[in-house]
Amino acid sequence: MKSSIHTAFLILLTNLCSGQFKFKINKGSTKFNAEITVTTCKKGDCNGKGTIELYDRITKKKFQTFYSDDLDFSIDKSNNPTVNVIELYGEQSPLIFDDFNFDGTEDFAIRNGNESSYGGPSYDVYVYHSTKKQFVPSSDLSSLAYNHLGMFETDHKRKRISTFDKSGCCWHLKTEYSVVPKKGLVKVAEFEEDATKGEMVVVTTRKLINDKWTVKVEKLRQKDYYKE
C-alpha cells in the first residue's frame, strides 16, 4: 500500500486573502487525480479544514468533492505530501486509495485529525458504490480507522483487514476482519502479545473456524521471543 513520496506532484498556491494552500496529487489512484486544499501549512506541517476534489484521469472532469475537519499531514523539503503511505508508528498520508472491501473497485480514505488511539491519525473511509457511481461513507470501516492505532491495513491475497492496538510498551493486539457480503465486517482472528508478566511473553492466538473460536496460548521467554 505504500508509494514513494515522489509519486505525489505538488503545486503550492498561497492565497493571501483566504490563507489556503493547495496541492495537486496526480498519482496514487488508478482512476483519479486529486486536488486538496487546507487552511494552514507551517514548517512542513499542514492542518485545519480541508477540501478534497477528485478528477477523472481520462475526462479531466470533477468527479466528487469531500471535506475534512482537520486534514492533518506533513510535507517534505520539496513540498510534497505523501499518498497511500501507512506506517504503524510513522507517516500516514492524507489520502489513501485502495480496495478496502475487496470487491474489485478502488475505495478512498481521507485523513481527519488525530482521533485514533494514543492521538494517532484518524480517517473517514469511503467505498465506491457501483449503482450510485460515487463514493459513499462507510461507518464500519471509518470506525476501524478511529478506534485503533491509525489507519487499518489490507491483505488482498487473504482478503483480510488488520487493526492494531497497544497498552503502554508491553501489550499488543492485532485483529483481523473479513468482509462478508450482506453482513459487513466479521472479526476472524486475534493475535495478542502480553509482555507484562516479568521475563515471559504470553502469546495468545484466537481464530474463528467454522463459526467457533479456537484459542492457543504460548508462554515464551522475552529474550527468545524478541530476538533481533
C-alpha positions in Angstrom: 0.0 0.0 0.0 3.0 2.3 0.3 4.1 4.5 -2.6 7.1 6.8 -2.9 6.9 10.3 -1.7 7.8 11.4 -5.2 4.5 9.9 -6.6 2.7 13.0 -5.3 3.2 16.0 -7.6 2.7 19.3 -5.8 1.8 22.8 -6.8 1.6 25.0 -3.7 -0.5 28.2 -4.0 -0.8 30.7 -1.2 -3.9 32.9 -1.4 -3.2 35.9 0.8 -6.9 36.6 1.2 -8.1 33.1 2.2 -4.9 31.8 3.6 -5.5 28.5 1.8 -2.8 26.1 0.5 -3.5 23.8 -2.5 -1.7 20.6 -3.6 -2.3 18.5 -6.7 -1.7 14.8 -6.4 -1.6 13.2 -9.9 -0.6 9.7 -8.8 -1.7 7.3 -6.2 -5.0 6.4 -7.7 -5.7 4.3 -10.8 -8.6 6.4 -11.8 -8.4 9.8 -10.2 -6.3 12.9 -9.8 -6.8 14.8 -6.6 -6.6 18.4 -5.5 -6.5 19.1 -1.8 -6.9 22.5 -0.1 -6.0 23.1 3.5 -6.2 26.2 5.7 -2.7 26.1 7.4 0.8 25.0 6.4 3.8 25.9 8.7 7.3 24.4 8.7 6.3 21.3 6.8 3.1 20.6 8.6 -0.4 21.2 7.3 -3.7 21.0 9.1 -7.1 22.6 9.5 -10.3 22.4 7.5 -9.7 20.7 4.1 -11.4 20.2 0.8 -10.6 17.2 -1.4 -11.7 17.2 -5.1 -11.3 14.2 -7.3 -11.0 14.5 -11.0 -11.4 11.7 -13.6 -8.0 11.0 -15.0 -9.4 10.4 -18.5 -12.1 13.0 -18.9 -10.4 15.6 -16.5 -13.9 16.4 -15.2 -14.5 16.8 -11.5 -15.9 13.6 -10.1 -16.7 14.3 -6.4 -15.9 16.6 -3.6 -15.1 15.7 0.1 -14.4 17.7 3.3 -12.2 17.1 6.3 -12.5 19.0 9.6 -8.7 18.5 10.1 -6.7 17.4 7.1 -3.5 16.9 9.0 -0.4 15.9 7.1 3.3 16.6 6.6 5.2 17.7 3.5 8.9 17.2 2.7 11.6 19.6 1.8 10.4 19.6 -1.8 6.8 20.5 -0.6 5.4 17.0 -1.5 2.7 15.3 0.5 2.7 11.5 0.5 -0.1 9.3 -0.8 -1.0 5.7 0.2 1.6 5.5 2.9 0.6 3.7 6.1 3.2 3.2 8.8 2.1 2.0 12.1 4.2 4.4 14.1 5.3 6.7 11.3 4.0 8.5 8.3 0.3 8.1 7.3 -0.8 10.0 4.2 -3.7 12.5 3.9 -5.2 10.3 1.1 -5.3 6.5 0.9 -6.6 4.8 -2.3 -7.2 1.1 -2.0 -9.9 -1.6 -2.4 -10.8 -1.8 1.2 -13.8 -4.2 0.9 -12.2 -6.4 -1.8 -15.0 -6.0 -4.3 -12.7 -5.1 -7.2 -13.2 -1.4 -7.1 -11.0 1.3 -5.7 -12.1 3.0 -2.5 -10.8 6.1 -0.7 -9.9 7.3 2.8 -9.3 10.9 4.0 -7.2 11.9 7.0 -9.4 13.7 9.6 -7.5 14.7 12.6 -5.8 12.6 15.3 -8.7 10.9 17.0 -7.4 7.3 17.0 -5.7 5.5 19.9 -2.8 7.5 21.5 -3.7 10.5 19.5 -2.9 8.8 16.2 -4.2 9.5 12.7 -7.9 9.0 12.1 -9.6 8.6 8.7 -13.0 8.9 7.1 -13.4 6.0 4.8 -15.5 5.9 1.6 -16.3 2.9 -0.6 -17.3 3.0 -4.2 -21.0 2.3 -4.8 -21.4 0.7 -8.2 -25.1 1.6 -8.6 -24.8 5.3 -7.4 -21.4 5.5 -9.3 -19.8 7.5 -6.5 -18.0 7.1 -3.2 -20.3 6.7 -0.1 -19.3 6.8 3.6 -18.6 3.5 5.3 -19.3 3.8 9.0 -17.9 0.3 9.7 -14.6 1.0 8.1 -14.3 4.5 9.4 -14.9 3.1 12.9 -11.9 0.9 12.5 -9.8 3.9 11.5 -10.9 5.9 14.6 -10.9 3.2 17.3 -7.4 1.6 16.8 -3.9 2.7 16.1 -4.3 4.7 13.0 -5.4 3.5 9.6 -6.0 -0.2 9.2 -4.0 -2.4 6.7 -5.4 -4.6 3.9 -4.2 -8.0 2.8 -5.5 -8.6 -0.7 -4.2 -12.1 -1.1 -6.1 -13.3 2.0 -8.8 -10.6 1.8 -8.3 -9.5 5.4 -8.3 -6.2 7.1 -6.0 -5.8 10.1 -6.1 -3.3 13.0 -3.6 -2.8 15.8 -3.8 -1.8 19.4 -1.4 -1.4 22.3 -1.3 -0.6 26.0 1.9 1.0 27.1 5.1 -0.7 25.9 4.3 -4.3 26.6 0.9 -5.3 25.4 0.0 -5.5 21.7 -3.0 -6.8 19.8 -3.5 -7.4 16.1 -7.1 -8.1 15.0 -8.1 -9.4 11.6 -11.5 -8.9 9.9 -13.1 -10.5 6.9 -15.7 -8.6 4.7 -18.7 -10.8 4.3 -21.4 -9.8 1.7 -24.6 -8.6 3.4 -23.0 -8.9 6.8 -20.2 -6.5 6.7 -17.1 -6.8 8.9 -16.6 -10.1 10.8 -13.8 -10.5 13.3 -12.0 -13.7 12.4 -8.7 -13.7 14.3 -6.7 -12.0 17.2 -3.0 -12.2 17.9 -2.2 -10.9 21.4 1.3 -10.4 22.9 1.5 -9.7 26.6 4.9 -8.9 27.9 3.7 -7.6 31.3 4.5 -10.9 33.0 8.1 -10.4 34.0 10.5 -12.3 31.9 7.8 -14.2 30.0 5.7 -13.2 27.0 2.2 -14.7 26.8 1.2 -15.1 23.1 -2.5 -15.8 22.6 -3.9 -16.7 19.2 -7.7 -16.7 18.7 -9.2 -17.9 15.4 -12.8 -18.2 14.2 -13.1 -21.6 12.5 -16.4 -22.9 11.3 -18.2 -20.3 13.5 -16.3 -21.4 16.6 -13.4 -19.7 18.3 -10.2 -21.7 18.9 -7.6 -20.4 21.4 -3.9 -21.2 21.6 -1.7 -19.9 24.4 2.1 -20.0 24.4 4.5 -18.7 27.1 7.9 -17.8 25.9 10.9 -16.1 27.4 11.2 -12.4 26.3 14.9 -12.8 25.3 13.9 -15.6 22.9 10.7 -14.1 21.6 12.2 -10.7 20.8 15.4 -11.9 19.2 16.6 -9.5 16.5 
